[in-house]
Amino acid sequence: MVFSSLLFLFRFLPLTLALYFLLPRKARNAALFLTSLIFYAWGEPVYLVLMIFSTLVDYIHGRFVWHFKEKGEMGKAKVFVALSMVINLGLLSVFKYTGWFPLPIGISFYTFQTMSYTIDVYRGDAKVQKNIISFGAYVSMFPQLIAGPIVQYKQVAKELDNRKENIADFADGIRLFLTGLGKKVLYANSIGLLWENISSRPSQELTFIMAWLGIFAYAFQIYFDFSGYSDMAQGLGLMFGFRFPDNFQYPYRSKSITEFWRRWHMSLGNWFKEYVYIPLGGNRNGLAMQIRNIFIVWLLTGIWHGAGINFLLWGLYYGCLLILEKCWLLKRLSKAPAAVGHIYAMVAVLIGWVLFAFDKWEKGISYLKTMLLLNGTTIINRETGYLLLQNAVLLILLALASVGVFAGFQRKIKKHWGWYIFLFLLSIAYLVDSSYNPFLYFRF
């Protein structure tokens, strides 16, 4: 079940909200836990057992960590943190990297969330959760279960037991959800059809312009798909009394790759920073160690996205770019005109999306060669011109939206419900008329 489905919009969500708010406050975590399990089981009932097992493992280990911390036995507490991490990473490895089983939806996201719990308790950043129902609600919370944002336990620990839902937040949640729905349905789905058309062609049918047109389409699709999902997740969170962290801040405005990764999938970047980069030493032990730590983080970031060689290459690609910027390039970019940094960053990001998009890395390399005129391809043909003309208005609209040109307009119409009703009806009309409705990050 996806947020941009008629089933979710007209059945699951209204029934869940009605149940949640009809129950007394003390029973609402139980309602959220139950409905989240139903949400997850709708598509993969077998893997419900895996989620419940993960919940029990981290709940029990968290209790042991707290128990030994209270007794001052930090060594034993650390053992249970390590055991929790071994079990979580073991499950992730078996289901994601061995190829023995179908990939459970969202396993990369909720595994990182459950791991943050025992670490936060050990560090003293959060108190132990003694109510297993409340902890289960955190692990399985359907608004951000499948594709984030990755919510660290300490970010919602207080809200799990002491949140106070209110009409103002609920209204803001509806507006944010509908904004995300529009991004996903009207923007991402529309341009995704162009990418599907181009990426499915044999390499010999591609022209230089068509290859660049295709990767621009993919860049817009993945941005509006994922940021739209994040907006919907944050909106749903507000409806239920939770404030989830931001996940995007107009990353296509960036003037360097360093800036890009401060704006893109921010919750994942913050997770790796807090639980990997800083524990490794961060930038505290000299440039050589900092380079090592950046390399490790980006190797793991690539692996986190999937077992394919393309994800490994993608992670190493960004690791090398970030190290290059840290050692030399950022100083040069700071002295250059802003347009130079922006063009460099966007070209680098588009090349990165080629590595990311193709599961078969050989096809990705072939596509990249076409983009770089390295395989004797033609520049343009009649079909390329047709695709350009057919999608020109949409591409311009997406380019402007992706860098925040319409942000001022969105602020002005924030309180005008007529706009959101129109956006909702337009999105529903699209969903009724079209069968193309993927969520790209579901495969992670």
C-alpha positions, 0 to 999 in steps of 0.5 A: 500500500502506498500513500498515493493510492486510492485505497490508502486515501479513501479507506485506510487513512480515514478509518485509521484516523477515526479509530485513533481519535475516538480512542482515549489518549492512553490507547492511541499508541496501541491503535497506531501500532495495530494499524501500522502492522496492518499497513505493512502486512497489506503488501507483505504479510509474511514479513510481519513476523520479521518486523515483530521480531526486530521490535522484540529484539531491540526492546529487550536489548534496550532494557538490558542496556538500561539495566546495566547502565543503572548498575554502572556496568558499562561494559555489559551495557556495551555488549548488549548494544553490540548484540543488538547491532549484530542482530539488526545488521545480520537480518539486513544482510541476509534479506538484502544482500544474499539474494535468498529471499525477496526484499522486505519493503522498507527494511533498510529504513526501519533497521536503522531506526531500531538500531538508533534506539539502543545506541541512544539509550546507551549514550544517555540521549534517551530514556529506556522505553518500558512500554513495548506497545509504545516502542512497537508504535515507534518501530512500525509507525506507518507514516515513515515506515517504508521510506523515511525520513529515518527518525532517530529514537531520541527525536520522538522519545518524548512525543511517544508518551507525552504528545498532544495533538491539536487542530492547528498541527492537524491542519498543517499536516493535511496541507503538507500531506497534500503538497507531497501528494501533488509532488508525487502524483503530478510531478514525479509520475508525469516525468517518470514516464519520460524516463521509463521511455528513454531508459528502456531503449537499447543503447544504439537507439539513444542520441546524445541529447536523448540521454541527457534528457532522460537523466534530467527526467530521472533526476526530477522523478527521484527528487519529487518522488522521494521529497513528496513521500517525505512531505506526506510522511511529515504531514501524517506525523503532524496529524498524529502529533509527531514532528519528523525531521526534514529530509530535503532542502532544495538540493538542486540549488547546491553549488557543491557536492558537499552542499548537495548532501547537506540538503538531500536525504538529510535524515540518512546523512545525519544518521551516518554522521551521528552513528558512524562518522563521529564515532570513527573520529570525524574530523578530530584526528587530522586530514588523513583520518578524516579522509578515511572516515569519509570513505568508510561512510560513503562505502557504507552509504552505497551498500545501504542502498543495495547489493548491486555493483552500481550502488557500490560504485555510486557510493565510492563516486560520491566519497571520492568527490567529497574527499576531493572537495575537502582537500582542494576543490571547495576553496576553488569553488568559493572563489568562482562565480556561483554559476560555476559551482552550480553547473559543476554540482548538477553535472556531477549529480546527474552522472551520479544518478546514472550510476544509481538508476541502472541495476545492471551497472554495465547498462549504466556505463553504456548510458554514461558513454552516450552522455559523454559522446564516447560510443559514436552516438548521434547528437540528435534525431527527429524522435529526440526533438519530438520528446523535447517539444512534448515535455518542454513545459513540464521540464521547465516547471519541474526545474523551477519547482526543484530550486524553490522558485514557487516557495513564495507562492506556497507560503502565500497560499498556505492558509487558502484551503481552496488551493489544497482542495484543487490539488487533491482533486487534480491528484485523484483525477490523475490516479484514476486515469493512470496506472503508472504510480511507482515509489522509487525508494520502496526497493530500499 
